[in-house]
Amino acid sequence: MAGTIKRLAGPAAIANAAADIYNQGSALLYTVIRHIMIVNKTAASHTFSLYLGATGGSAAGTEVVGTAKVVAANDAFHWYGALRMSNTDFLSGLADAAASLTITIEGDLNAV
């Protein structure tokens, strides 16, 4: 498990209202997100925000990728890092328009 990068979520559309994107529910594991890709499949630029915290959350101060980050038309945004999530953490997000941006999340699962 550890050290093996796998797709954790997506590709899936980001909703235009705060919604859960990823949660790993086992108390025996934790996730390390290594790569997030947001693809804009439209001919206009769109924005998104990602949050870490409670289910369906979009509270100020919980942003992990800016507020209203712009993705240009027919382009992609890539985030690389090491974001640790326990089974009680939720990655949630929203876009300015439904079904315009898709998200794919890659990372690894590790035993607690």
Backbone as a ProteinNet text record, in pm:
[ID]
protein_1_A
[PRIMARY]
MAGTIKRLAGPAAIANAAADIYNQGSALLYTVIRHIMIVNKTAASHTFSLYLGATGGSAAGTEVVGTAKVVAANDAFHWYGALRMSNTDFLSGLADAAASLTITIEGDLNAV
[TERTIARY]
81.4	0	85.8	162	242.9	342.7	359.6	454.8	399	277	213.7	110.1	139.4	45.8	-72.5	-192.4	-312.4	-413.1	-504.7	-611.3	-707.3	-728.6	-814.9	-956.6	-970.8	-1103.2	-1099.5	-1213.3	-1228.5	-1176.2	-1184.8	-1232.2	-1382.4	-1415.8	-1554.5	-1575.2	-1695.8	-1728.3	-1730.3	-1684.9	-1695.2	-1827.1	-1906.2	-2037	-2021.8	-2129.7	-2126.7	-2183	-2186.6	-2218.3	-2124.5	-2087	-1991.1	-2036.8	-1946.8	-1977.4	-1850	-1866.1	-1751.5	-1693.9	-1561.3	-1491.5	-1419	-1357.7	-1285.1	-1288	-1308.1	-1292.9	-1259.2	-1160.6	-1122.4	-1173.6	-1269.8	-1343.6	-1286.6	-1175.5	-1123.4	-1034.7	-1063.5	-981.7	-845.2	-827.4	-700.4	-600.6	-645.3	-561.2	-562.3	-459.4	-462.5	-415.8	-457.2	-426.4	-322.4	-233.8	-147.2	-178.1	-241.1	-270.5	-143.5	-104.1	19.4	-4.9	-119.3	-145.1	-295	-330.9	-468.9	-466.2	-548.4	-558.1	-702.1	-716	-845.8	-841.4	-932.1	-936.7	-1058.7	-1036.4	-1145.5	-1174	-1290.7	-1325.1	-1410.9	-1414.9	-1498.8	-1415.1	-1482.3	-1415.6	-1411.1	-1442.7	-1436.6	-1360.1	-1298.2	-1228.2	-1330.6	-1291.8	-1377.2	-1292.6	-1357.6	-1287	-1333.7	-1245.8	-1279.8	-1210	-1257.4	-1194.3	-1201.5	-1096.6	-1093.6	-1071.3	-1137	-1134	-1103.7	-1041.6	-1015.2	-1081.2	-1168.6	-1235	-1358.4	-1468.2	-1593	-1658.8	-1746	-1817.6	-1894.3	-1882.9	-1951.5	-1905.5	-1790	-1745	-1691.1	-1707.2	-1645.8	-1622.4	-1580.7	-1563.4	-1434.9	-1441.5	-1322.6	-1216.3	-1093.8	-983.5	-952	-1033.3	-1007.2	-966.3	-939.5	-901.4	-765.2	-752.9	-622.9	-571.6	-659.2	-620	-703.6	-640.1	-696.7	-846.1	-889	-1028.9	-1047.3	-1136.2	-1165.3	-1040.3	-969.5	-852.7	-901.2	-839	-883.1	-815.1	-895.8	-843.4	-885.6	-788.3	-816.3	-895.5	-957.2	-1034.4	-948.6	-1005.4	-938.5	-798.9	-782.9	-653	-669.4	-558.8	-561.8	-478.7	-514.9	-440.9	-388.2	-261.1	-200.5	-148.3	-178.6	-123.7	-45.5	77.4	161.3	201	203	242.4	227.4	204.5	184.1	82	-44.2	-153.3	-203.8	-179.3	-220.3	-364.7	-441.5	-581.5	-611.4	-678	-724.4	-862.8	-916.6	-1047.1	-1160.7	-1135	-1239.2	-1230.6	-1130	-1113.8	-1187.2	-1241.9	-1307.7	-1243	-1213.8	-1174.3	-1303.1	-1342.2	-1463.9	-1428.7	-1519.7	-1492.2	-1615.1	-1594.9	-1700.6	-1639.1	-1714.7	-1674.3	-1777.4	-1741.3	-1836.7	-1946.1	-1927.1	-2028	-2024.9	-2141.4	-2149.3	-2104.2	-2037.4	-1998.6	-1901.7	-1832.3	-1732.6	-1591.4	-1566.8	-1435.1	-1443.1	-1341.9	-1333.9	-1209.1	-1218.5	-1109	-1067.5	-937.2	-879.5	-777.5	-781.8	-692.8	-610.2	-478.2	-388.2	-312	-281	-205.1	-182.9	-149.3	-130.2	-198.4	-226.5	-289.2	-183.1	-187	-88.6	-157.3	-101.3	-155.2	-126.8	-222.3	-208.3	-102.8
-119	0	125.5	147.3	268.9	273.7	391.5	409	375.4	326.4	294.4	400.6	482.9	589.4	526.7	566.4	516.7	630.2	611.9	711	692.5	798.1	793.9	839.9	931.6	983.4	1039.2	1031.1	1091.3	1003.2	1058.3	1192.6	1207.4	1322.6	1353.4	1504	1542.8	1685.2	1748.4	1872.6	1949.6	2026.1	2012.1	2077.6	2228	2301.5	2445.8	2481.7	2384.2	2404.4	2312.5	2350.9	2272.1	2127.6	2035.1	1892.4	1814.7	1697.7	1611.9	1558.8	1558.5	1503.8	1375.5	1374.7	1255.4	1241.7	1117.7	1077.5	930	893.2	753.4	713.1	623.6	598.7	500.9	435.9	335.4	397.7	367.6	415.8	347.5	244.3	170.4	229.6	328.6	386.9	538.9	600.9	743.5	762.6	872.7	902.7	1012.9	1003.8	1115.8	1150.1	1266	1311.3	1371.5	1323.5	1367.5	1456.4	1438.2	1511.6	1533.4	1656.9	1691.2	1757.6	1707.9	1766	1813	1938.4	1996.1	2030.7	1975.1	1997.7	2081.8	2186.8	2269.9	2222.8	2166.3	2109.9	2204.4	2331.8	2427.7	2533.4	2617.4	2724.5	2856.1	2851.3	2971.2	2936.8	3035.9	3009.2	2989.4	2907.8	2880.1	2877.9	2891.3	2893.2	2778.2	2742.3	2640.4	2672.4	2609.7	2616.1	2477.3	2438.2	2310.1	2335.4	2255.7	2272.4	2138.9	2144.2	2025	2043	1951	1962.4	1875.8	1935.8	1863.7	1826.7	1730.2	1686.6	1803.3	1818.1	1924.5	2063.2	2074.2	2202.3	2298	2425.9	2532.8	2652.9	2625.7	2731.6	2809.4	2939.1	3023.4	2972.2	2969.5	2922.2	2775.1	2703.9	2561.8	2535.4	2642.9	2628.2	2559.4	2465.6	2403.6	2441.7	2480.5	2537.8	2662.6	2776.5	2909.1	2923.7	3043.4	3074.6	3123.6	3058.5	3094.4	3090.3	2977.5	2955.2	2941.9	3015.2	3018.3	2907.6	2837.4	2742.2	2795.7	2824.8	2881.7	2783.1	2836.8	2755.4	2643.8	2524.2	2407.4	2385.6	2406	2392.1	2307.5	2287.3	2209.1	2277.2	2250.9	2297.7	2174.3	2177.2	2065	2114	2037.7	2062.5	1938.8	1960.5	1851.6	1882.9	1783.3	1804.5	1677	1692	1578.9	1621.4	1604.8	1643.6	1519.4	1512.6	1396.3	1412.9	1306	1306.4	1183.7	1203.7	1091	1049.5	944.4	897.4	993.4	1090.1	1186.9	1315.7	1326	1444.1	1425.4	1534.3	1534.8	1641.2	1606.8	1707.3	1744.4	1869.2	1915.9	2031.7	2065.4	2174	2220.2	2326.8	2379.1	2457.7	2468.5	2542.8	2651.6	2744.5	2851.9	2806.8	2692.3	2639.4	2487.1	2426.5	2280.5	2215.7	2102.5	2016.9	2082.4	2186.7	2250.6	2205	2173	2129.9	1986.8	1907.8	1772.7	1759.8	1678.3	1659.7	1513.5	1491.5	1359.6	1373.4	1280.5	1285.2	1157.8	1173.3	1058.6	1068.5	956.5	953.1	811.7	796.1	661.3	645.7	521.5	485.3	420.7	450.7	400.3	347.6	243.4	190.5	289	301.8	391.5	336.6
0	0	0	105.5	115	1.5	-53.7	-162.2	-298.6	-304.3	-431.5	-462.6	-561.2	-599.5	-672.3	-633.3	-700.2	-713.6	-805.2	-819.6	-703.6	-629.3	-512.4	-542.6	-638.5	-674.2	-815.2	-881.7	-1014.1	-1125.7	-1244.7	-1277.1	-1250.7	-1192.4	-1159.2	-1169.3	-1203.3	-1213.1	-1074.9	-1066.3	-942.7	-947.2	-842.8	-836.8	-814.8	-838.3	-814.4	-677.1	-588.7	-446.5	-368.9	-249.4	-170.9	-158.6	-194.8	-189.5	-160.5	-100.4	-73.8	-203.8	-211.5	-326	-288	-167.4	-124.1	26.9	71.4	211.3	210.8	288.6	306	442.1	448.8	570.9	671.7	643.7	735.9	844	970	1081	1084.3	1003.6	999.9	901.1	822.9	718.7	725.3	669	640.2	496.9	437	297.6	290.2	191.1	156.4	11.1	-8	-144.5	-202.7	-319.7	-384.9	-506.7	-571.3	-695.8	-710.8	-740.4	-774.3	-910.8	-1002.1	-1135.7	-1157.2	-1196.6	-1230.5	-1379	-1456	-1600.3	-1635.1	-1711.4	-1762.9	-1904.4	-1925.6	-2056	-2140.3	-2100.2	-2171.5	-2242.7	-2318.9	-2393.2	-2315.3	-2185.6	-2100.1	-1973	-1912.2	-1786.4	-1674.1	-1574	-1459.3	-1333	-1218.3	-1090.9	-1002	-906.8	-808.4	-676.7	-570.3	-438.7	-377.9	-303.9	-233.4	-85.5	-1.5	142.8	210.6	326.5	405.9	541.2	577.6	707	713.1	758	778	645.8	650.7	532	469	338.6	266.4	301.7	365.2	417.4	313.6	343	263.3	353.8	477.6	575.9	551.8	572.1	561.5	657.6	611.1	691.8	673.3	594.3	569	424	348.7	208.6	197.3	104.1	76.9	-61.5	-150.5	-279.2	-296.1	-271.9	-284.5	-290.4	-295.2	-312	-454.1	-525.8	-664.6	-752.6	-747.7	-833.2	-977.8	-1068.9	-1208.8	-1289	-1369.6	-1467.8	-1604.2	-1687.1	-1820.2	-1907.1	-2009.1	-2102.6	-2160.5	-2167.6	-2225.8	-2170.1	-2040.2	-1974.7	-1849.4	-1778	-1654.9	-1547.4	-1422.6	-1306.2	-1235	-1194.5	-1122.7	-988.9	-883.3	-750.4	-709.9	-662.6	-613.3	-470.1	-385.6	-247.3	-168.1	-40.1	49.3	154.1	123.8	212.2	284.9	415.6	494.7	539.1	522	562.6	646.7	758.9	839.4	788.9	849.2	803.1	838.9	924.8	960.8	879.3	793.2	707.6	575.5	525.3	394.9	308.4	183.2	84.7	13.4	24.3	-41.2	-133	-220	-312.1	-386.1	-460.7	-545.5	-660.2	-766.6	-886.2	-912.5	-999.1	-1030.2	-1125.4	-1190.9	-1283	-1275.2	-1264.5	-1255.6	-1385.1	-1374.2	-1486.9	-1585	-1544.1	-1630.5	-1597.8	-1470.3	-1425.5	-1374.5	-1407.1	-1353.2	-1267.2	-1163	-1068.9	-1064.2	-1056.7	-1034.9	-922.5	-827.2	-711.8	-706.5	-689.9	-677.3	-546.2	-488.8	-365.9	-319.9	-193.5	-141.1	-7.2	26.6	153.2	240.9	369.6	463.2	587.5	647.3	772	884.8	974.4	1089.2	1183.8
[MASK]
++++++++++++++++++++++++++++++++++++++++++++++++++++++++++++++++++++++++++++++++++++++++++++++++++++++++++++++++

